[in-house]
Amino acid sequence: MQPLAGRLEDRIRHGRQPWEPNPGPVLVLSDGTTYEKGTYLAADREVDSKTGTIRLAVTFPNPMGLLRPGQYGRVRAVTSMSRRSLVLPQRAITELQGQYQVRVVARDNTVAVRAITVGERVGDEWVVTSGLTAGERVAAEGAQFLRDGSVVAPTPFAPRKQR
């Protein structure tokens, strides 16, 4: 099987998106505004062993001349999509010596510490790949202070507002 970097480079060279389905890369300017979608131009054929990254070249149309040489921005791209994933806020998960845990709240409002496996991090949320099932209640606020058997008065989770 061909290495990931080679597969990405081949897909780009043949005019296809490197990841499917993919809306294409988006340029986020330094003031936070989102610019037009770009097009993948090229990819290196090797992974940088120090950073674990693959260098990609992306082009963006500039019909109004808004982009200038030396201007900074970030490129955001969807590299994978996962349906039916369990996602938890990072503050609901504790990590101790490389092991991840959550505090699961039972029907009688008692807390049980449970080991989980996490996958990708998306913003301030983690994808949980195993150890938890849909519908289970998890303590998010103050979870690090809860021990097995603690009794809590749960309230529904409300995401923090973005600053």
N, C-alpha and C positions, 0 to 999 in steps of 0.2 A: 504494500500500500504506500502511496506517495505521501511524504511528510506534509503537514498542514500548510507550511509556508509555500511549498511548491504547488499545492492544490489551489491556494488563493491566487497565486501569480498566474496560473494557467487560466482560471476563470476570468480574471480581469483582462488578460491578453486576448481572450476570445469574446470580449464585450459583454460579459455577464457579471452580475453582482457577486461579490465574494461570499455572501451569506444569503440564503433564501429562506423565507421571504424577507425582503429588505426594502425599506422606503428610501434608502440612500443616505449618505452622510449629510449632516447639517452643520453649518458654521455658526457658532455662538460668539458674537463680538464681545469685546472687553466690557461694554456697558450692559451686557446681559441680553441684548436683543438677538433674535434669531434671524440669520440671513438665509438665502436660498439654499436649496438642496444642491449638492455637488455630485460629481461623477468620479468613480475610482479610476485612476490612471495607470498605476503600477504598484507592484508589491515586491519586496525583497524575497528571495528564495530561502532565507535562513532566519531562524529565531535567534535574537540576541541572547547569548547564554547568561549574561549578567543581569538582565532585566526581565527576560522571558517575554519580550515583545517582538512584534513583527512590524517593520516600517512599511507604511502604505503612503502612496502619493495620491492626493485628491485635488481635482480642479473645481473651481466655482465660477459661474458666469458673473461678469461684472459690467452689465450693460449701462448702469448709471454712474460708474466710476467711483462707487463708495469705498471700495477696497484700495488701499494704498500700500506701497512698499514699506516694510518695517512695521506694519500694523499687526497687533496681536489678537488672537482669538483661540477658541477651542473647537475641535471637531468632535461632534457627537454622532455615534453610529450604533445602530442595532446590530449586534453580532449574533444573537440567538434569541429565540422566543420560546417560552415554555408555557404550555396551557395547564391549567389545574394545579398550579404550584401553591404550596403553603408559604406565606410570607409573614414574617414577624418584625416588629420594630426592633432595632438593635438593642434598645434599653431593656427589652424583655428577656434577653439572652445574656447569660453570664459565661465567662470563659475562665477556666482554671487549668493551667498546665496543658493547654491544647485541647481540652475537653470542653464541649459546650453543653449547657444545661438550661432548662426552663423550669418555671414553677407552674405546674398544672393545677387548676382549681377544680376540685370535684363537685358533685351536685350538693353535697352537704357543706360546701364552702371551706373545706380543709385543703391544704396545700401539700402537694407531693413533688419533690424534686425529681426531674427526669432528664436523662442524657439524650441528646439529639445530635444529628449530623447536619451541618449547614453546607450550603453550596455557594452560589454567587451572592455577592453583595450588590444591592441596587439602591443607590442613594443611602439613606439611613435605615434600610431594611435588609433583612437576610432571607434567602430562600432556604426553607427547611427541607432537606431531602429524605430524612428518616427520623423516627422516634416520636412522631406526633401525627395525629389524624385530624381531618377536617371536622370542625364542630367542637373540638376540645377548647376549654377556656384556659387562657394563660395569663398570669400576672405580669403586667408591664411596668407599672410604677412601683418603685421600692422593692422590686423582685429580689435584689441582692440581700435584703434584710430578712427574707422569709425562710423558714426552716420547715422540714417535714412535719406535718401535723398542725402547723399554724392555722388558725381560723381567721378568715378575712371577710370583709363586707364588700364584695365586688361591685364595680360600676362599669358600664360599657366604655370601651376605649374610644377616645377622641384624639385624632392625630394633632400634633402640635402645629401651629400655624407657621408658615414659612416667613422668614424675615426678609 
